[in-house]
Amino acid sequence: MLATLTANSTGYGVHWDPIAKAANHFRPAAAFSGWTPGQLANEIANGHPVVIWGTQGNAYYDPWYTPSGKKIDAWKGEHARTVIGFKGSIENPTEFIINDPISGRITWTTSTLNGNWGKFNNSGVVVR
């Protein structure tokens, strides 16, 4: 018998906790949520790249439920990027320099970063 699955019924991808766990096999890394742009800038100023989660392109909110009934807040178009620099002060960064595996090196205003990153509660992995 052939089963038909909806787009999100078998999983969603990987987020910060498993990525931090894998990264820790090579160098110290820590997952986080709820950071501010200033916290992000502080890590960058200390030479630590930070992988952040957001969306790409025409992404849209697409929640689903596990077989046990747990709601999974998901986005079609989830995308991770690595923040490598910023402009402005640590306390008030104005722009962030990002390595994007699809778009290459990009620069986002802090407002653009917050709008994208906020969809995932300002979460990511800092690599130290």
N, C-alpha and C positions, 0 to 999 in steps of 0.2 A: 504494500500500500504506500502510496506517495503522499507525504504530508505537505501542505502549503504553509509556509511561514510568512508572517508579516516582517517588514524590514527590520524591526528591532527585537524580535522574539527570542533570539539566541545569544544576544550579547550586545555590547556597545562599544567596546574599545578599551583603552587603558588610560588611567589617570595617574596622578602624582604619586600616590603611595607605592604602587608596584614599580614605577620608574625610579623612585628614590631607593627602593630596596635593591634593584638591579645595579644602579650607579654606585652604591656603597661597596660593591665587590671590587671597584676600581679606585675610587677616591671618596672621601666623605661627602655625603649629600643628605639633604633633609627636605621632606615634603612640608608644605605649609598651606594655609588658607586664611583669608581675611586680611591680607597685607595691604598696606597703603603704598602709593607711589614713592613716598619717602623711604620706606623700608626696602623697596626694590632698588632704589638709587643707592642706598647705603651699601647693599651687598655688591652692586656693580662697582662702586667706588673702592671697595676692598678687593677687587679683582676676581669676584666670584660670578660666573655666568649663571643666569637664572632661566630655566625653561618655564614658560607660562602656557596656560590653556585658554583658548578663545574659539572664535569661529572664523570661517573662510567663506568668501563669496556670498551666495544667496542662502545662507544658513537659516534654519528655522527650528523652533522649539518642537520637539517630538517625544513627549514622555511615553513610557510604556510600563508594564507590570510584569514582575517575575512570576513564575508558577505559584510561589507562596503568597503572592499578593502585594509584595513590596513595590512601591512606585519608584521608578528610575527617571530622574529628570535628565533628559537627553536632548542634544542638539544635533540635527542632521547638518553636517558641515563642521563638526568639531575639528580643531586644528591646533597644533602646538608650535611654538616659536621660541627662539632663544634670545633673551635680552642681553646685549653686550655693552651698552653704553647709554649715556644720558647727557642732556644739556640742561643748564641751570644749576641751582644748588641742590644739595642732598635734601634739604628741607622743602624745597619748592622746585622740583624738576619740571621743565617746560616741554621737553621732548625725550623720547626714548629711541635708541638705535637697536634694531632688531634683525637677527638673521632668521629669515623665513625660508624653509626648504622648498617652497613653491615659488615665491616672488623674489628671492634673493635678499639683499640688504635693503631694509626699508627704515624710514623714520616716521614715528607717530607722535602727535601731540599727546600730552598727558590726558586730555579729554578723550581722544580716540582710544588710547590704551584702556582707560577706565571703562568705556562703553563696551569694548570687546572682552577684556579680561574679567569684567564684573559678571558676565554670564556664568562664570565658573567660580564665583565667590573669591576672586583675586587669588587663585590657587596656583601652585607650581612646585618646582624643585630647584633648590639652590645647590650648586655644586661648589664645594670648597676645596 
